[in-house]
Every structure is written in structure tokens, then in C-alpha cells.
Amino acid sequence: MKLIIKLNSVTYAMKASSLLKNINIKSEILKNPRPKKGEGCGYILKINNASNEALNYLKENGVEIKEAVWE
């Protein structure tokens, strides 16, 4: 499954991507193409073939996640 994680800033996106790289999970940082009103620009992290491990690891390491969507 693909996991899309909304983050507040490019800084959080870079931190999240770096953390995932440490546990051999590839991710892609993208600017949020359709931010909701009041969200600002925001960034998303896209993880193909994701598992709950990735999401839990980010939370355990202090990454502030606005929303996570499984596709």
C-alpha cells in the first residue's frame, strides 16, 4: 500500500525522509498539490509499499504528522 503523510513544513518532511532512510524505507517529498483552506502550502511524504512500521517510527521520533492516508 502507498502511504501519504501530510506535514507542516519542508523541514518536517526532510526530517521524516531522513529518519525513514535510516531504516531503509524510501520516501519522496512533494509539495501538497491540494492543500485545504487554512493549511498553507504544506508538504507531503509519499511512501510506496509502506507499512505501519514507517508511521509508528516517525511518531516515535517526534515528527509532527498532520494527517496520514493509505491508498
PQR file of N, CA, C, O and H, with PARSE charges and radii, in Angstrom:
ATOM      1  N   MET A   1       0.827  -1.188   0.000 -0.4000 1.5000
ATOM      2  CA  MET A   1       0.000   0.000   0.000 -0.0000 2.0000
ATOM      3  C   MET A   1       0.869   1.249   0.000  0.5500 1.7000
ATOM      4  O   MET A   1       2.007   1.234   0.470 -0.5500 1.4000
ATOM      5  N   LYS A   2       0.315   2.320  -0.532 -0.4000 1.5000
ATOM      6  CA  LYS A   2       1.004   3.598  -0.553 -0.0000 2.0000
ATOM      7  C   LYS A   2       0.500   4.431   0.627  0.5500 1.7000
ATOM      8  O   LYS A   2      -0.695   4.451   0.923 -0.5500 1.4000
ATOM      9  H   LYS A   2      -0.609   2.332  -0.914  0.4000 1.0000
ATOM     10  N   LEU A   3       1.430   5.115   1.293 -0.4000 1.5000
ATOM     11  CA  LEU A   3       1.092   5.965   2.424 -0.0000 2.0000
ATOM     12  C   LEU A   3       1.444   7.406   2.074  0.5500 1.7000
ATOM     13  O   LEU A   3       2.566   7.699   1.660 -0.5500 1.4000
ATOM     14  H   LEU A   3       2.400   5.098   1.052  0.4000 1.0000
ATOM     15  N   ILE A   4       0.474   8.303   2.246 -0.4000 1.5000
ATOM     16  CA  ILE A   4       0.681   9.731   2.041 -0.0000 2.0000
ATOM     17  C   ILE A   4       0.587  10.397   3.413  0.5500 1.7000
ATOM     18  O   ILE A   4      -0.424  10.272   4.104 -0.5500 1.4000
ATOM     19  H   ILE A   4      -0.438   8.065   2.583  0.4000 1.0000
ATOM     20  N   ILE A   5       1.645  11.102   3.799 -0.4000 1.5000
ATOM     21  CA  ILE A   5       1.697  11.755   5.098 -0.0000 2.0000
ATOM     22  C   ILE A   5       1.780  13.260   4.889  0.5500 1.7000
ATOM     23  O   ILE A   5       2.693  13.752   4.226 -0.5500 1.4000
ATOM     24  H   ILE A   5       2.466  11.204   3.237  0.4000 1.0000
ATOM     25  N   LYS A   6       0.819  13.993   5.459 -0.4000 1.5000
ATOM     26  CA  LYS A   6       0.843  15.455   5.392 -0.0000 2.0000
ATOM     27  C   LYS A   6       1.659  15.985   6.561  0.5500 1.7000
ATOM     28  O   LYS A   6       1.496  15.559   7.704 -0.5500 1.4000
ATOM     29  H   LYS A   6       0.078  13.593   5.997  0.4000 1.0000
ATOM     30  N   LEU A   7       2.549  16.935   6.241 -0.4000 1.5000
ATOM     31  CA  LEU A   7       3.417  17.537   7.242 -0.0000 2.0000
ATOM     32  C   LEU A   7       3.310  19.059   7.179  0.5500 1.7000
ATOM     33  O   LEU A   7       2.923  19.616   6.152 -0.5500 1.4000
ATOM     34  H   LEU A   7       2.682  17.281   5.312  0.4000 1.0000
ATOM     35  N   ASN A   8       3.649  19.723   8.270 -0.4000 1.5000
ATOM     36  CA  ASN A   8       3.510  21.178   8.355 -0.0000 2.0000
ATOM     37  C   ASN A   8       4.512  21.955   7.517  0.5500 1.7000
ATOM     38  O   ASN A   8       4.211  23.053   7.048 -0.5500 1.4000
ATOM     39  H   ASN A   8       3.962  19.271   9.105  0.4000 1.0000
ATOM     40  N   SER A   9       5.685  21.402   7.329 -0.4000 1.5000
ATOM     41  CA  SER A   9       6.733  22.180   6.662 -0.0000 2.0000
ATOM     42  C   SER A   9       7.694  21.268   5.914  0.5500 1.7000
ATOM     43  O   SER A   9       7.708  20.052   6.107 -0.5500 1.4000
ATOM     44  H   SER A   9       5.929  20.510   7.710  0.4000 1.0000
ATOM     45  N   VAL A  10       8.489  21.883   5.061 -0.4000 1.5000
ATOM     46  CA  VAL A  10       9.513  21.125   4.348 -0.0000 2.0000
ATOM     47  C   VAL A  10      10.552  20.598   5.341  0.5500 1.7000
ATOM     48  O   VAL A  10      11.160  19.554   5.106 -0.5500 1.4000
ATOM     49  H   VAL A  10       8.478  22.871   4.904  0.4000 1.0000
ATOM     50  N   THR A  11      10.758  21.313   6.443 -0.4000 1.5000
ATOM     51  CA  THR A  11      11.712  20.855   7.462 -0.0000 2.0000
ATOM     52  C   THR A  11      11.272  19.527   8.065  0.5500 1.7000
ATOM     53  O   THR A  11      12.083  18.612   8.210 -0.5500 1.4000
ATOM     54  H   THR A  11      10.265  22.162   6.635  0.4000 1.0000
ATOM     55  N   TYR A  12       9.983  19.416   8.421 -0.4000 1.5000
ATOM     56  CA  TYR A  12       9.471  18.140   8.936 -0.0000 2.0000
ATOM     57  C   TYR A  12       9.538  17.055   7.864  0.5500 1.7000
ATOM     58  O   TYR A  12       9.833  15.899   8.168 -0.5500 1.4000
ATOM     59  H   TYR A  12       9.325  20.159   8.303  0.4000 1.0000
ATOM     60  N   ALA A  13       9.270  17.417   6.628 -0.4000 1.5000
ATOM     61  CA  ALA A  13       9.329  16.441   5.537 -0.0000 2.0000
ATOM     62  C   ALA A  13      10.752  15.909   5.365  0.5500 1.7000
ATOM     63  O   ALA A  13      10.954  14.710   5.171 -0.5500 1.4000
ATOM     64  H   ALA A  13       9.030  18.356   6.381  0.4000 1.0000
ATOM     65  N   MET A  14      11.729  16.802   5.437 -0.4000 1.5000
ATOM     66  CA  MET A  14      13.131  16.378   5.304 -0.0000 2.0000
ATOM     67  C   MET A  14      13.552  15.511   6.488  0.5500 1.7000
ATOM     68  O   MET A  14      14.248  14.511   6.311 -0.5500 1.4000
ATOM     69  H   MET A  14      11.565  17.776   5.595  0.4000 1.0000
ATOM     70  N   LYS A  15      13.133  15.891   7.687 -0.4000 1.5000
ATOM     71  CA  LYS A  15      13.455  15.098   8.880 -0.0000 2.0000
ATOM     72  C   LYS A  15      12.839  13.706   8.761  0.5500 1.7000
ATOM     73  O   LYS A  15      13.498  12.703   9.035 -0.5500 1.4000
ATOM     74  H   LYS A  15      12.568  16.703   7.831  0.4000 1.0000
ATOM     75  N   ALA A  16      11.575  13.651   8.351 -0.4000 1.5000
ATOM     76  CA  ALA A  16      10.886  12.370   8.219 -0.0000 2.0000
ATOM     77  C   ALA A  16      11.560  11.487   7.176  0.5500 1.7000
ATOM     78  O   ALA A  16      11.763  10.295   7.405 -0.5500 1.4000
ATOM     79  H   ALA A  16      11.039  14.465   8.128  0.4000 1.0000
ATOM     80  N   SER A  17      11.905  12.065   6.041 -0.4000 1.5000
ATOM     81  CA  SER A  17      12.554  11.302   4.979 -0.0000 2.0000
ATOM     82  C   SER A  17      13.899  10.752   5.446  0.5500 1.7000
ATOM     83  O   SER A  17      14.245   9.606   5.159 -0.5500 1.4000
ATOM     84  H   SER A  17      11.740  13.033   5.855  0.4000 1.0000
ATOM     85  N   SER A  18      14.646  11.570   6.160 -0.4000 1.5000
ATOM     86  CA  SER A  18      15.947  11.156   6.685 -0.0000 2.0000
ATOM     87  C   SER A  18      15.806  10.021   7.699  0.5500 1.7000
ATOM     88  O   SER A  18      16.568   9.055   7.670 -0.5500 1.4000
ATOM     89  H   SER A  18      14.365  12.501   6.394  0.4000 1.0000
ATOM     90  N   LEU A  19      14.832  10.144   8.590 -0.4000 1.5000
ATOM     91  CA  LEU A  19      14.597   9.092   9.577 -0.0000 2.0000
ATOM     92  C   LEU A  19      14.246   7.773   8.893  0.5500 1.7000
ATOM     93  O   LEU A  19      14.761   6.717   9.261 -0.5500 1.4000
ATOM     94  H   LEU A  19      14.212  10.928   8.615  0.4000 1.0000
ATOM     95  N   LEU A  20      13.370   7.844   7.900 -0.4000 1.5000
ATOM     96  CA  LEU A  20      12.970   6.620   7.201 -0.0000 2.0000
ATOM     97  C   LEU A  20      14.140   5.996   6.444  0.5500 1.7000
ATOM     98  O   LEU A  20      14.257   4.774   6.355 -0.5500 1.4000
ATOM     99  H   LEU A  20      12.952   8.702   7.602  0.4000 1.0000
ATOM    100  N   LYS A  21      14.988   6.841   5.911 -0.4000 1.5000
ATOM    101  CA  LYS A  21      16.174   6.334   5.199 -0.0000 2.0000
ATOM    102  C   LYS A  21      17.053   5.515   6.144  0.5500 1.7000
ATOM    103  O   LYS A  21      17.674   4.533   5.735 -0.5500 1.4000
ATOM    104  H   LYS A  21      14.892   7.833   5.983  0.4000 1.0000
ATOM    105  N   ASN A  22      17.099   5.931   7.415 -0.4000 1.5000
ATOM    106  CA  ASN A  22      17.896   5.210   8.414 -0.0000 2.0000
ATOM    107  C   ASN A  22      17.422   3.777   8.619  0.5500 1.7000
ATOM    108  O   ASN A  22      18.204   2.919   9.028 -0.5500 1.4000
ATOM    109  H   ASN A  22      16.595   6.728   7.747  0.4000 1.0000
ATOM    110  N   ILE A  23      16.148   3.511   8.341 -0.4000 1.5000
ATOM    111  CA  ILE A  23      15.626   2.148   8.487 -0.0000 2.0000
ATOM    112  C   ILE A  23      15.277   1.552   7.116  0.5500 1.7000
ATOM    113  O   ILE A  23      14.433   0.664   6.998 -0.5500 1.4000
ATOM    114  H   ILE A  23      15.513   4.208   8.009  0.4000 1.0000
ATOM    115  N   ASN A  24      15.953   2.071   6.089 -0.4000 1.5000
ATOM    116  CA  ASN A  24      15.859   1.542   4.710 -0.0000 2.0000
ATOM    117  C   ASN A  24      14.458   1.610   4.114  0.5500 1.7000
ATOM    118  O   ASN A  24      14.031   0.697   3.408 -0.5500 1.4000
ATOM    119  H   ASN A  24      16.639   2.793   6.184  0.4000 1.0000
ATOM    120  N   ILE A  25      13.748   2.696   4.402 -0.4000 1.5000
ATOM    121  CA  ILE A  25      12.444   2.926   3.783 -0.0000 2.0000
ATOM    122  C   ILE A  25      12.573   4.153   2.892  0.5500 1.7000
ATOM    123  O   ILE A  25      12.919   5.239   3.356 -0.5500 1.4000
ATOM    124  H   ILE A  25      14.095   3.438   4.976  0.4000 1.0000
ATOM    125  N   LYS A  26      12.291   3.967   1.613 -0.4000 1.5000
ATOM    126  CA  LYS A  26      12.391   5.063   0.650 -0.0000 2.0000
ATOM    127  C   LYS A  26      11.123   5.903   0.682  0.5500 1.7000
ATOM    128  O   LYS A  26      10.017   5.383   0.826 -0.5500 1.4000
ATOM    129  H   LYS A  26      12.010   3.084   1.236  0.4000 1.0000
ATOM    130  N   SER A  27      11.308   7.213   0.545 -0.4000 1.5000
ATOM    131  CA  SER A  27      10.172   8.128   0.529 -0.0000 2.0000
ATOM    132  C   SER A  27      10.452   9.256  -0.454  0.5500 1.7000
ATOM    133  O   SER A  27      11.584   9.460  -0.893 -0.5500 1.4000
ATOM    134  H   SER A  27      12.207   7.635   0.428  0.4000 1.0000
ATOM    135  N   GLU A  28       9.400   9.974  -0.785 -0.4000 1.5000
ATOM    136  CA  GLU A  28       9.507  11.090  -1.716 -0.0000 2.0000
ATOM    137  C   GLU A  28       8.821  12.306  -1.105  0.5500 1.7000
ATOM    138  O   GLU A  28       7.684  12.210  -0.641 -0.5500 1.4000
ATOM    139  H   GLU A  28       8.480   9.809  -0.428  0.4000 1.0000
ATOM    140  N   ILE A  29       9.508  13.456  -1.102 -0.4000 1.5000
ATOM    141  CA  ILE A  29       8.950  14.704  -0.582 -0.0000 2.0000
ATOM    142  C   ILE A  29       8.317  15.471  -1.734  0.5500 1.7000
ATOM    143  O   ILE A  29       8.946  15.702  -2.766 -0.5500 1.4000
ATOM    144  H   ILE A  29      10.431  13.534  -1.479  0.4000 1.0000
ATOM    145  N   LEU A  30       7.062  15.860  -1.538 -0.4000 1.5000
ATOM    146  CA  LEU A  30       6.343  16.627  -2.552 -0.0000 2.0000
ATOM    147  C   LEU A  30       5.606  17.782  -1.904  0.5500 1.7000
ATOM    148  O   LEU A  30       5.184  17.686  -0.751 -0.5500 1.4000
ATOM    149  H   LEU A  30       6.551  15.672  -0.699  0.4000 1.0000
ATOM    150  N   LYS A  31       5.449  18.872  -2.636 -0.4000 1.5000
ATOM    151  CA  LYS A  31       4.616  19.959  -2.152 -0.0000 2.0000
ATOM    152  C   LYS A  31       3.168  19.497  -2.254  0.5500 1.7000
ATOM    153  O   LYS A  31       2.783  18.877  -3.245 -0.5500 1.4000
ATOM    154  H   LYS A  31       5.792  18.950  -3.572  0.4000 1.0000
ATOM    155  N   ASN A  32       2.367  19.794  -1.240 -0.4000 1.5000
ATOM    156  CA  ASN A  32       0.967  19.372  -1.228 -0.0000 2.0000
ATOM    157  C   ASN A  32       0.245  20.009  -2.418  0.5500 1.7000
ATOM    158  O   ASN A  32       0.118  21.232  -2.479 -0.5500 1.4000
ATOM    159  H   ASN A  32       2.680  20.297  -0.435  0.4000 1.0000
ATOM    160  N   PRO A  33      -0.230  19.189  -3.365 -0.5600 1.5000
ATOM    161  CA  PRO A  33      -0.848  19.748  -4.566  0.2800 2.0000
ATOM    162  C   PRO A  33      -2.239  20.338  -4.327  0.5500 1.7000
ATOM    163  O   PRO A  33      -2.689  21.188  -5.095 -0.5500 1.4000
ATOM    164  N   ARG A  34      -2.921  19.895  -3.273 -0.4000 1.5000
ATOM    165  CA  ARG A  34      -4.280  20.373  -2.995 -0.0000 2.0000
ATOM    166  C   ARG A  34      -4.460  20.646  -1.506  0.5500 1.7000
ATOM    167  O   ARG A  34      -5.175  19.921  -0.814 -0.5500 1.4000
ATOM    168  H   ARG A  34      -2.556  19.204  -2.649  0.4000 1.0000
ATOM    169  N   PRO A  35      -3.803  21.699  -1.018 -0.5600 1.5000
ATOM    170  CA  PRO A  35      -3.972  21.998   0.414  0.2800 2.0000
ATOM    171  C   PRO A  35      -5.395  22.465   0.708  0.5500 1.7000
ATOM    172  O   PRO A  35      -6.017  23.154  -0.101 -0.5500 1.4000
ATOM    173  N   LYS A  36      -5.888  22.085   1.857 -0.4000 1.5000
ATOM    174  CA  LYS A  36      -7.202  22.546   2.302 -0.0000 2.0000
ATOM    175  C   LYS A  36      -7.078  23.995   2.763  0.5500 1.7000
ATOM    176  O   LYS A  36      -5.985  24.460   3.087 -0.5500 1.4000
ATOM    177  H   LYS A  36      -5.383  21.525   2.514  0.4000 1.0000
ATOM    178  N   LYS A  37      -8.186  24.693   2.791 -0.4000 1.5000
ATOM    179  CA  LYS A  37      -8.192  26.082   3.219 -0.0000 2.0000
ATOM    180  C   LYS A  37      -7.608  26.184   4.630  0.5500 1.7000
ATOM    181  O   LYS A  37      -8.018  25.455   5.533 -0.5500 1.4000
ATOM    182  H   LYS A  37      -9.074  24.315   2.529  0.4000 1.0000
ATOM    183  N   GLY A  38      -6.660  27.083   4.806 -0.4000 1.5000
ATOM    184  CA  GLY A  38      -6.039  27.293   6.101 -0.0000 2.0000
ATOM    185  C   GLY A  38      -4.820  26.422   6.370  0.5500 1.7000
ATOM    186  O   GLY A  38      -4.181  26.568   7.412 -0.5500 1.4000
ATOM    187  H   GLY A  38      -6.327  27.675   4.073  0.4000 1.0000
ATOM    188  N   GLU A  39      -4.482  25.515   5.450 -0.4000 1.5000
ATOM    189  CA  GLU A  39      -3.333  24.628   5.656 -0.0000 2.0000
ATOM    190  C   GLU A  39      -2.016  25.265   5.228  0.5500 1.7000
ATOM    191  O   GLU A  39      -0.950  24.745   5.558 -0.5500 1.4000
ATOM    192  H   GLU A  39      -5.001  25.396   4.603  0.4000 1.0000
ATOM    193  N   GLY A  40      -2.066  26.354   4.515 -0.4000 1.5000
ATOM    194  CA  GLY A  40      -0.837  26.907   3.972 -0.0000 2.0000
ATOM    195  C   GLY A  40      -0.354  26.026   2.842  0.5500 1.7000
ATOM    196  O   GLY A  40      -1.136  25.260   2.279 -0.5500 1.4000
ATOM    197  H   GLY A  40      -2.932  26.776   4.246  0.4000 1.0000
ATOM    198  N   CYS A  41       0.920  26.117   2.497 -0.4000 1.5000
ATOM    199  CA  CYS A  41       1.412  25.317   1.371 -0.0000 2.0000
ATOM    200  C   CYS A  41       1.577  23.854   1.771  0.5500 1.7000
ATOM    201  O   CYS A  41       1.107  22.970   1.055 -0.5500 1.4000
ATOM    202  H   CYS A  41       1.555  26.740   2.954  0.4000 1.0000
ATOM    203  N   GLY A  42       2.225  23.581   2.884 -0.4000 1.5000
ATOM    204  CA  GLY A  42       2.377  22.219   3.379 -0.0000 2.0000
ATOM    205  C   GLY A  42       3.124  21.300   2.440  0.5500 1.7000
ATOM    206  O   GLY A  42       3.283  21.588   1.254 -0.5500 1.4000
ATOM    207  H   GLY A  42       2.607  24.300   3.466  0.4000 1.0000
ATOM    208  N   TYR A  43       3.571  20.209   2.979 -0.4000 1.5000
ATOM    209  CA  TYR A  43       4.304  19.204   2.206 -0.0000 2.0000
ATOM    210  C   TYR A  43       3.775  17.834   2.548  0.5500 1.7000
ATOM    211  O   TYR A  43       3.206  17.609   3.617 -0.5500 1.4000
ATOM    212  H   TYR A  43       3.441  19.974   3.942  0.4000 1.0000
ATOM    213  N   ILE A  44       3.976  16.917   1.608 -0.4000 1.5000
ATOM    214  CA  ILE A  44       3.584  15.536   1.844 -0.0000 2.0000
ATOM    215  C   ILE A  44       4.795  14.635   1.639  0.5500 1.7000
ATOM    216  O   ILE A  44       5.730  14.963   0.908 -0.5500 1.4000
ATOM    217  H   ILE A  44       4.437  17.100   0.739  0.4000 1.0000
ATOM    218  N   LEU A  45       4.747  13.520   2.295 -0.4000 1.5000
ATOM    219  CA  LEU A  45       5.761  12.485   2.151 -0.0000 2.0000
ATOM    220  C   LEU A  45       5.036  11.273   1.588  0.5500 1.7000
ATOM    221  O   LEU A  45       4.073  10.789   2.183 -0.5500 1.4000
ATOM    222  H   LEU A  45       3.988  13.253   2.889  0.4000 1.0000
ATOM    223  N   LYS A  46       5.495  10.786   0.449 -0.4000 1.5000
ATOM    224  CA  LYS A  46       4.874   9.637  -0.197 -0.0000 2.0000
ATOM    225  C   LYS A  46       5.784   8.426  -0.006  0.5500 1.7000
ATOM    226  O   LYS A  46       6.975   8.466  -0.315 -0.5500 1.4000
ATOM    227  H   LYS A  46       6.277  11.179  -0.034  0.4000 1.0000
ATOM    228  N   ILE A  47       5.190   7.348   0.511 -0.4000 1.5000
ATOM    229  CA  ILE A  47       5.937   6.115   0.750 -0.0000 2.0000
ATOM    230  C   ILE A  47       5.213   4.983   0.026  0.5500 1.7000
ATOM    231  O   ILE A  47       4.079   4.647   0.371 -0.5500 1.4000
ATOM    232  H   ILE A  47       4.222   7.316   0.761  0.4000 1.0000
ATOM    233  N   ASN A  48       5.860   4.400  -0.966 -0.4000 1.5000
ATOM    234  CA  ASN A  48       5.292   3.247  -1.661 -0.0000 2.0000
ATOM    235  C   ASN A  48       5.598   1.985  -0.862  0.5500 1.7000
ATOM    236  O   ASN A  48       6.620   1.919  -0.178 -0.5500 1.4000
ATOM    237  H   ASN A  48       6.780   4.672  -1.246  0.4000 1.0000
ATOM    238  N   ASN A  49       4.745   1.007  -0.939 -0.4000 1.5000
ATOM    239  CA  ASN A  49       4.921  -0.257  -0.216 -0.0000 2.0000
ATOM    240  C   ASN A  49       5.157  -0.017   1.275  0.5500 1.7000
ATOM    241  O   ASN A  49       6.041  -0.623   1.880 -0.5500 1.4000
ATOM    242  H   ASN A  49       3.916   1.061  -1.494  0.4000 1.0000
ATOM    243  N   ALA A  50       4.360   0.870   1.852 -0.4000 1.5000
ATOM    244  CA  ALA A  50       4.529   1.257   3.249 -0.0000 2.0000
ATOM    245  C   ALA A  50       3.864   0.263   4.195  0.5500 1.7000
ATOM    246  O   ALA A  50       2.985  -0.510   3.813 -0.5500 1.4000
ATOM    247  H   ALA A  50       3.642   1.362   1.361  0.4000 1.0000
ATOM    248  N   SER A  51       4.316   0.313   5.432 -0.4000 1.5000
ATOM    249  CA  SER A  51       3.710  -0.485   6.495 -0.0000 2.0000
ATOM    250  C   SER A  51       3.488   0.439   7.693  0.5500 1.7000
ATOM    251  O   SER A  51       3.931   1.587   7.691 -0.5500 1.4000
ATOM    252  H   SER A  51       5.030   0.940   5.743  0.4000 1.0000
ATOM    253  N   ASN A  52       2.815  -0.062   8.691 -0.4000 1.5000
ATOM    254  CA  ASN A  52       2.616   0.720   9.915 -0.0000 2.0000
ATOM    255  C   ASN A  52       3.942   1.053  10.589  0.5500 1.7000
ATOM    256  O   ASN A  52       4.031   2.009  11.359 -0.5500 1.4000
ATOM    257  H   ASN A  52       2.455  -0.995   8.692  0.4000 1.0000
ATOM    258  N   GLU A  53       4.968   0.264  10.296 -0.4000 1.5000
ATOM    259  CA  GLU A  53       6.290   0.500  10.883 -0.0000 2.0000
ATOM    260  C   GLU A  53       6.774   1.922  10.570  0.5500 1.7000
ATOM    261  O   GLU A  53       7.300   2.607  11.448 -0.5500 1.4000
ATOM    262  H   GLU A  53       4.896  -0.512   9.670  0.4000 1.0000
ATOM    263  N   ALA A  54       6.598   2.358   9.332 -0.4000 1.5000
ATOM    264  CA  ALA A  54       7.057   3.691   8.933 -0.0000 2.0000
ATOM    265  C   ALA A  54       6.337   4.775   9.721  0.5500 1.7000
ATOM    266  O   ALA A  54       6.974   5.684  10.253 -0.5500 1.4000
ATOM    267  H   ALA A  54       6.171   1.802   8.619  0.4000 1.0000
ATOM    268  N   LEU A  55       5.033   4.686   9.799 -0.4000 1.5000
ATOM    269  CA  LEU A  55       4.236   5.683  10.504 -0.0000 2.0000
ATOM    270  C   LEU A  55       4.572   5.700  11.992  0.5500 1.7000
ATOM    271  O   LEU A  55       4.762   6.770  12.571 -0.5500 1.4000
ATOM    272  H   LEU A  55       4.515   3.947   9.366  0.4000 1.0000
ATOM    273  N   ASN A  56       4.646   4.547  12.606 -0.4000 1.5000
ATOM    274  CA  ASN A  56       4.978   4.459  14.030 -0.0000 2.0000
ATOM    275  C   ASN A  56       6.378   4.990  14.323  0.5500 1.7000
ATOM    276  O   ASN A  56       6.588   5.669  15.328 -0.5500 1.4000
ATOM    277  H   ASN A  56       4.492   3.678  12.136  0.4000 1.0000
ATOM    278  N   TYR A  57       7.330   4.685  13.451 -0.4000 1.5000
ATOM    279  CA  TYR A  57       8.708   5.130  13.631 -0.0000 2.0000
ATOM    280  C   TYR A  57       8.784   6.657  13.617  0.5500 1.7000
ATOM    281  O   TYR A  57       9.487   7.255  14.432 -0.5500 1.4000
ATOM    282  H   TYR A  57       7.158   4.133  12.634  0.4000 1.0000
ATOM    283  N   LEU A  58       8.064   7.282  12.693 -0.4000 1.5000
ATOM    284  CA  LEU A  58       8.070   8.744  12.620 -0.0000 2.0000
ATOM    285  C   LEU A  58       7.472   9.357  13.882  0.5500 1.7000
ATOM    286  O   LEU A  58       8.016  10.317  14.429 -0.5500 1.4000
ATOM    287  H   LEU A  58       7.493   6.796  12.031  0.4000 1.0000
ATOM    288  N   LYS A  59       6.360   8.807  14.338 -0.4000 1.5000
ATOM    289  CA  LYS A  59       5.721   9.322  15.556 -0.0000 2.0000
ATOM    290  C   LYS A  59       6.640   9.165  16.766  0.5500 1.7000
ATOM    291  O   LYS A  59       6.754  10.077  17.584 -0.5500 1.4000
ATOM    292  H   LYS A  59       5.918   8.027  13.894  0.4000 1.0000
ATOM    293  N   GLU A  60       7.292   8.013  16.879 -0.4000 1.5000
ATOM    294  CA  GLU A  60       8.201   7.746  17.993 -0.0000 2.0000
ATOM    295  C   GLU A  60       9.396   8.696  18.006  0.5500 1.7000
ATOM    296  O   GLU A  60       9.996   8.938  19.053 -0.5500 1.4000
ATOM    297  H   GLU A  60       7.200   7.272  16.214  0.4000 1.0000
ATOM    298  N   ASN A  61       9.735   9.232  16.829 -0.4000 1.5000
ATOM    299  CA  ASN A  61      10.892  10.102  16.714 -0.0000 2.0000
ATOM    300  C   ASN A  61      10.518  11.577  16.603  0.5500 1.7000
ATOM    301  O   ASN A  61      11.315  12.391  16.137 -0.5500 1.4000
ATOM    302  H   ASN A  61       9.247   9.035  15.978  0.4000 1.0000
ATOM    303  N   GLY A  62       9.307  11.917  17.030 -0.4000 1.5000
ATOM    304  CA  GLY A  62       8.920  13.310  17.177 -0.0000 2.0000
ATOM    305  C   GLY A  62       8.495  14.057  15.927  0.5500 1.7000
ATOM    306  O   GLY A  62       8.474  15.288  15.923 -0.5500 1.4000
ATOM    307  H   GLY A  62       8.660  11.255  17.409  0.4000 1.0000
ATOM    308  N   VAL A  63       8.158  13.336  14.866 -0.4000 1.5000
ATOM    309  CA  VAL A  63       7.697  14.008  13.656 -0.0000 2.0000
ATOM    310  C   VAL A  63       6.217  14.331  13.823  0.5500 1.7000
ATOM    311  O   VAL A  63       5.404  13.445  14.087 -0.5500 1.4000
ATOM    312  H   VAL A  63       8.175  12.336  14.870  0.4000 1.0000
ATOM    313  N   GLU A  64       5.877  15.605  13.667 -0.4000 1.5000
ATOM    314  CA  GLU A  64       4.501  16.056  13.811 -0.0000 2.0000
ATOM    315  C   GLU A  64       3.734  15.791  12.513  0.5500 1.7000
ATOM    316  O   GLU A  64       3.954  16.456  11.501 -0.5500 1.4000
ATOM    317  H   GLU A  64       6.537  16.324  13.452  0.4000 1.0000
ATOM    318  N   ILE A  65       2.841  14.818  12.561 -0.4000 1.5000
ATOM    319  CA  ILE A  65       2.077  14.403  11.384 -0.0000 2.0000
ATOM    320  C   ILE A  65       0.694  15.026  11.428  0.5500 1.7000
ATOM    321  O   ILE A  65      -0.047  14.856  12.397 -0.5500 1.4000
ATOM    322  H   ILE A  65       2.662  14.278  13.384  0.4000 1.0000
ATOM    323  N   LYS A  66       0.352  15.752  10.364 -0.4000 1.5000
ATOM    324  CA  LYS A  66      -0.971  16.386  10.306 -0.0000 2.0000
ATOM    325  C   LYS A  66      -2.043  15.366   9.932  0.5500 1.7000
ATOM    326  O   LYS A  66      -3.142  15.365  10.486 -0.5500 1.4000
ATOM    327  H   LYS A  66       0.954  15.890   9.578  0.4000 1.0000
ATOM    328  N   GLU A  67      -1.702  14.503   8.987 -0.4000 1.5000
ATOM    329  CA  GLU A  67      -2.665  13.511   8.501 -0.0000 2.0000
ATOM    330  C   GLU A  67      -1.908  12.404   7.780  0.5500 1.7000
ATOM    331  O   GLU A  67      -0.889  12.660   7.138 -0.5500 1.4000
ATOM    332  H   GLU A  67      -0.809  14.504   8.537  0.4000 1.0000
ATOM    333  N   ALA A  68      -2.396  11.195   7.882 -0.4000 1.5000
ATOM    334  CA  ALA A  68      -1.834  10.055   7.160 -0.0000 2.0000
ATOM    335  C   ALA A  68      -2.968   9.345   6.436  0.5500 1.7000
ATOM    336  O   ALA A  68      -3.992   9.019   7.036 -0.5500 1.4000
ATOM    337  H   ALA A  68      -3.224  10.987   8.402  0.4000 1.0000
ATOM    338  N   VAL A  69      -2.775   9.108   5.132 -0.4000 1.5000
ATOM    339  CA  VAL A  69      -3.796   8.486   4.311 -0.0000 2.0000
ATOM    340  C   VAL A  69      -3.195   7.293   3.580  0.5500 1.7000
ATOM    341  O   VAL A  69      -2.148   7.399   2.942 -0.5500 1.4000
ATOM    342  H   VAL A  69      -1.943   9.373   4.645  0.4000 1.0000
ATOM    343  N   TRP A  70      -3.877   6.158   3.687 -0.4000 1.5000
ATOM    344  CA  TRP A  70      -3.463   4.944   2.967 -0.0000 2.0000
ATOM    345  C   TRP A  70      -4.190   4.888   1.632  0.5500 1.7000
ATOM    346  O   TRP A  70      -5.399   5.111   1.563 -0.5500 1.4000
ATOM    347  H   TRP A  70      -4.728   6.073   4.205  0.4000 1.0000
ATOM    348  N   GLU A  71      -3.452   4.592   0.583 -0.4000 1.5000
ATOM    349  CA  GLU A  71      -4.063   4.449  -0.751 -0.0000 2.0000
ATOM    350  C   GLU A  71      -3.722   3.104  -1.329  0.5500 1.7000
ATOM    351  O   GLU A  71      -4.139   2.787  -2.443 -0.5500 1.4000
ATOM    352  H   GLU A  71      -2.470   4.412   0.640  0.4000 1.0000
TER
END
